[in-house]
Amino acid sequence: MVGYDLNDGSIFNYIMDTQNPWAVYNMVPVLALDVYEHAYVRDDGATPDGRKQYVEAFFHNVDWDHVNRQLTEAEAAKQGADSAQAHEKLAVGGPRESKSCSPVSGGEATSSSAAVTSSSGAAMS
């Protein structure tokens, strides 16, 4: 299974089998291929050539637009989770103040606390 890792944004090939049926956390499936014999024996035969034909047919028929949509949705989910986590940290810890000389709205400089703004530029309190 090819999956998008929500922790670091990487694409990873997860090998899954019946002997190790553990769950994969923080991963969004992007593309899956079942290569156990039950998947291809009936149509392609229980030989290495049968498996090869099955895999070739699979890749010939993959809907790459769907795979790209899965990846796009996974990336959006990560961005949303990262954004929510950043807002949660800010809410729990409160706005951090800067003691350095920096501009505040209006362009004047101050040596006291600087205003904290959101990514949209709106002042946060």
Backbone as a ProteinNet text record, in pm:
[ID]
protein_1_A
[PRIMARY]
MVGYDLNDGSIFNYIMDTQNPWAVYNMVPVLALDVYEHAYVRDDGATPDGRKQYVEAFFHNVDWDHVNRQLTEAEAAKQGADSAQAHEKLAVGGPRESKSCSPVSGGEATSSSAAVTSSSGAAMS
[TERTIARY]
84.5	0	89	57.2	125.1	38.5	101.1	26.9	98.3	19.7	71.2	79.4	198.6	221.2	182.6	81.2	33	127.8	224.1	320.1	421.4	477.6	584.4	559.6	445	411.9	484.4	541.8	611.8	516.3	555	482.5	564	496.3	567.4	499.7	578.8	526.8	515.1	392.5	366.5	346.8	423.7	410.4	320.5	209.7	115.1	93.8	82	54.8	-34	-79.5	-172.1	-103.6	29.2	99.4	119.8	112.3	132.7	18.1	-99.5	-216	-229.2	-116.8	-122.9	-182.3	-232.4	-289.7	-178.4	-195.2	-102	-171.7	-116.1	-177.2	-120.2	-201.6	-162.2	-115.4	-183.5	-152.4	-282.4	-278.3	-392.3	-356.9	-432.7	-403.2	-418.1	-323.2	-326	-345.2	-279.7	-289.3	-261.6	-345.1	-325.7	-329.6	-242.4	-235.4	-227.5	-323	-326.8	-252	-139.7	-63	-64.4	-159.7	-177.1	-235.6	-206.6	-250.9	-401.5	-480.6	-625.9	-669.4	-586.9	-622.7	-609	-519.8	-493.3	-497.7	-500.1	-493.4	-604.5	-724.9	-838.2	-823.8	-780.5	-770.8	-635.8	-527.3	-394.2	-309.1	-356.2	-281	-187.6	-154.9	-71.9	75	125.1	265.9	324.3	455.9	516.5	469.8	448.6	397.9	256.1	174.3	38.7	39.6	128.2	139.4	187.5	282.8	334.2	222.8	144.5	33.9	-67.2	-94.1	-187.8	-139.1	-11.3	44.7	47.2	84.8	84.9	-56.5	-154.2	-293.7	-340.4	-299.5	-336.4	-287.6	-158.2	-102.9	-156.3	-194.4	-255.3	-393.8	-460.5	-597.3	-610.7	-500.3	-507.7	-565.5	-656.6	-713	-623.2	-524.2	-425.1	-487	-595.8	-665.4	-718	-771.3	-820.1	-703.5	-592.8	-475.4	-429	-425.5	-385.2	-483.7	-613.5	-712.9	-690.3	-660.3	-632.1	-513.6	-409.1	-289.4	-319.7	-394.8	-432.4	-514.2	-608.4	-690.6	-607	-510.2	-422.8	-337.9	-284.2	-204.9	-290.2	-413.4	-504.4	-535.4	-552.2	-578.6	-459.7	-339	-219.8	-212.2	-235.9	-231.1	-335.6	-455.9	-560.7	-523.6	-466.8	-426.4	-312.7	-216.1	-105.1	-154.7	-247.5	-302.9	-380	-462	-539.5	-446.8	-341.1	-246.2	-174.1	-139.1	-73.4	-166.1	-294	-389.5	-412.7	-415.1	-435.1	-318.8	-196.4	-80.1	-83.8	-124.8	-133.9	-240.2	-354.2	-463	-424.8	-353.8	-314.9	-206.7	-107	5	-20	-121.5	-148	-49.9	-76.2	15.3	149.2	254.5	388.2	426.9	492.4	531.7	678.1	710.8	848.1	898.7	1015.3	1072.4	1168.5	1187.9	1278.8	1208.9	1285.6	1230.6	1177.4	1045.9	985.8	866.5	829.5	716.5	583.6	493.9	358.2	270.5	141	55.1	74.6	82.2	107.1	252.5	339	477.5	571	519.4	608.8	676.4	794.7	869.8	847.5	858	841.2	938.1	977.4	1064	983.8	853	766.9	718.1	611.8	559.9	508.3	538.4	488.9	355.8	271.7	142.3	161.7	80.1	81.2	-25	10.4	-86.6	-101.2	-218.6	-242.7	-180.4	-186.1	-130.4	-203.1	-325	-398.4	-363.6	-285.5	-246.6	-334.5	-441	-532.5	-469.1	-484.3	-429.8	-502	-427	-484.9	-473.2	-571.1	-562.3	-576.9
-116.5	0	122.7	215.6	344.4	438	502.3	590.5	721.5	821.6	954.9	966.9	989.7	999	1138.5	1145	1273	1336.8	1261	1317.9	1406.7	1358.2	1435.4	1466.7	1424.5	1456.9	1373.2	1262	1176.8	1071.9	1020.5	909.8	785.1	682	564	438.5	335.7	206.7	117.1	87.7	4.3	-139.9	-231.1	-372.8	-432.8	-489.8	-545	-692.6	-772.7	-914.1	-968.7	-1090.8	-1148.8	-1187.3	-1200.7	-1234.7	-1112.4	-993.7	-870	-773.4	-802.3	-718.8	-593.7	-527.1	-409.2	-291.2	-198.6	-78.8	20.6	97.2	203.9	334.3	407.9	531.3	651.2	753.5	879.5	860.6	772.9	746.7	747.8	808.7	809.2	721	613.5	529.1	608	590.6	657.7	555.5	440.5	334.9	201.1	103	-29.6	-136.4	-234.2	-346.9	-475	-562.9	-692.5	-792.9	-846.2	-942.9	-1083.2	-1107.7	-1245.5	-1326.8	-1455.9	-1540.5	-1536	-1520.5	-1519.4	-1405.8	-1302.7	-1187.4	-1214.8	-1307.1	-1325.3	-1468.4	-1568.7	-1708.1	-1743.9	-1704.4	-1743.6	-1692.2	-1568.5	-1509.7	-1530.5	-1529.6	-1528.8	-1651.5	-1739.2	-1859.5	-1840.3	-1952.7	-1951	-1968	-1888.1	-1893.9	-1752.8	-1744	-1610	-1527.7	-1594.1	-1522	-1470.7	-1548.9	-1506.2	-1381.7	-1381.3	-1263.9	-1142.9	-1164.2	-1056.2	-997.9	-1083.5	-1036.8	-956.8	-1004.5	-936.4	-795.9	-786	-656.1	-561.3	-612.3	-528.5	-479.6	-567.5	-528.3	-425	-443	-347.3	-207	-196.5	-64.6	-7.8	-93.8	-48.5	13.2	-32.8	10.8	108.5	149.5	243	375.4	428.9	560.8	663	713.6	802.8	934.9	976.1	1096.5	1075	955.4	923.1	919.8	859.6	853.5	994.9	1082.2	1221.4	1293.8	1264.6	1324	1276	1147.3	1093.4	1166.8	1186.7	1254.2	1399.8	1467.6	1606.8	1617.8	1527.8	1528.5	1497.8	1408	1376.4	1497.1	1565.8	1686.1	1793.2	1809.4	1906.8	1868.5	1739.4	1693.1	1724.9	1704.7	1736.6	1885.9	1967.9	2113.9	2157.7	2099.2	2132.5	2091.2	1971.6	1923.6	2008.6	2043.7	2127.2	2264.1	2320.9	2451.8	2446.6	2344.4	2329.1	2310.3	2234.6	2210.6	2340.5	2420.9	2548.2	2641.6	2646.7	2731.9	2682.3	2551.3	2494.3	2529.9	2521.3	2557	2703.7	2787.5	2930.2	2958.3	2890.1	2910.8	2863.6	2752.9	2698.4	2783.8	2822.2	2899.1	3047.9	3093.3	3236.1	3299.7	3421.7	3488.3	3512.4	3491.9	3515.7	3658.6	3720.9	3859.2	3867.5	3964.8	3988.9	4110.8	4102	4213.6	4294.9	4255.9	4329.2	4449.9	4540	4658.9	4618.4	4626.4	4585.3	4671.8	4682.9	4767.8	4709.2	4798.3	4762.8	4826.7	4796.9	4855.9	5006.8	5061.9	5203.2	5231.1	5132.1	5144.9	5197.3	5246.3	5298.3	5182.6	5209	5105.9	5122.1	5013.1	5015.9	4918	4943	4849.5	4764.4	4786.1	4702.9	4584.5	4520.3	4401.3	4435.6	4349.8	4368.8	4295.9	4345	4280.5	4146.3	4049.1	3918.5	3920.1	3880.5	3879.8	3739.9	3714.8	3586.1	3588.3	3475.5	3467.1	3560	3600.9	3693.1	3837.8	3862	3996.4	4059.8	3990.9	4044.1	4032.3	4134.9	4131	4026.6	3954.8	3852	3899.2	3866.2	3903.8	3784.9
0	0	0	-87.7	-88.5	-5.6	92.8	181.3	203.1	237.4	268.7	419.7	471.3	614.8	663.9	749.3	799.2	900	950.7	1045.3	975.6	865.3	800.9	653.5	599.9	461.5	358.1	399.1	302.9	245.1	130.7	69.1	98.7	148.1	195	142.7	114.7	71.7	195.1	234.3	351.6	305.1	361.3	331	439.2	398.4	494.5	461.3	562.1	539.2	650	631.9	729	859	859	982	1071	1012.4	1086.7	1057.7	1110.4	1075.9	1162.7	1192.1	1275.3	1198.5	1273.9	1212.6	1182.5	1078.6	1044.9	1079.8	1173.5	1220.2	1146.1	1134.8	1071.5	927.4	856	716.9	637.7	519.8	430.1	310.7	285.3	169.3	39	-50.1	-179.5	-291.4	-279.6	-381	-313.5	-340.4	-280.9	-389	-374.2	-466.8	-385.7	-404.6	-335.9	-423.2	-375	-453.3	-392.2	-301.9	-256.4	-371.1	-371.7	-482.7	-506.4	-400.7	-419.8	-512.4	-524.2	-606.3	-755.6	-793.8	-936.6	-989.2	-901.4	-946.7	-1044.9	-1014.6	-1099.4	-1243.3	-1257.9	-1391.4	-1458.3	-1380.9	-1440.7	-1408.2	-1321.6	-1288.5	-1169.9	-1105.9	-985.2	-1019.1	-1109.3	-1149.4	-1139	-1140.7	-1142.9	-1263.7	-1377.2	-1494.6	-1470.8	-1398.4	-1366.8	-1279.3	-1181.9	-1094.9	-1175.6	-1262.3	-1346.1	-1433.5	-1494.6	-1578.9	-1496.6	-1376.4	-1286.9	-1252.1	-1214.6	-1176.4	-1296.6	-1412.8	-1532.9	-1566.2	-1555.2	-1581.7	-1479.9	-1353.5	-1249.2	-1284.8	-1317.2	-1347.9	-1479.3	-1568.9	-1694.5	-1668.9	-1563.9	-1535.3	-1418.7	-1360.2	-1247.3	-1295.4	-1217.5	-1243.7	-1173.8	-1246.2	-1186.6	-1141.1	-1204.7	-1157.9	-1016.2	-990.4	-856.4	-756.4	-795.9	-708.2	-674.3	-774.3	-750.1	-658.5	-672.2	-581.6	-438.6	-423.3	-289.8	-226.6	-306.3	-257.1	-221.4	-306.4	-280.6	-152.4	-132.9	-12	111.8	98.4	211.3	248.8	148.5	175.4	243.3	198.5	259.1	403.9	429.8	566.5	656.6	607.5	686.4	713.8	613	632.1	733.7	725.5	821	962.5	975.7	1108.4	1163.8	1078.3	1123.4	1167.6	1091.7	1124.7	1256.3	1273.9	1397.1	1516.6	1497	1606.3	1643.4	1543.6	1571.3	1647.5	1606.6	1676.6	1818.8	1836.4	1970	2061.1	2010.7	2091.5	2129.5	2034.8	2061.3	2167.3	2157.4	2252.7	2392	2401.3	2531.1	2594.8	2516.6	2570.2	2569.4	2498.9	2486.4	2391.3	2351.2	2259.3	2326.3	2252	2304.4	2272.9	2367.4	2348.4	2311.5	2229.6	2189.8	2264.9	2324.4	2399.3	2312.7	2186.8	2100.1	2040.4	1986.9	1922.2	1786.6	1767.6	1641.7	1610.6	1482.8	1445.7	1491.9	1529.7	1565.6	1459.3	1457.3	1355.6	1351.5	1231.8	1213.8	1182.5	1196.3	1156.5	1264	1379.3	1481.3	1554.1	1606.2	1677.3	1826.3	1897.8	2042.3	2105	2225.1	2295.2	2391.5	2397	2480.2	2397	2439.1	2371.2	2232.6	2135.7	1999.2	1983.8	1895.3	1872	1803.2	1839.7	1775.9	1668.5	1546.7	1438.2	1383.2	1323.4	1260.3	1121.9	1052.9	918.1	822	853.4	766.7	798.2	901.9	937.7	1043.8	1085.6	1185.6	1323.4	1404.8	1539.9	1622	1702.5	1789.8	1933.6	2015.2	2155.8	2243.7
[MASK]
+++++++++++++++++++++++++++++++++++++++++++++++++++++++++++++++++++++++++++++++++++++++++++++++++++++++++++++++++++++++++++++

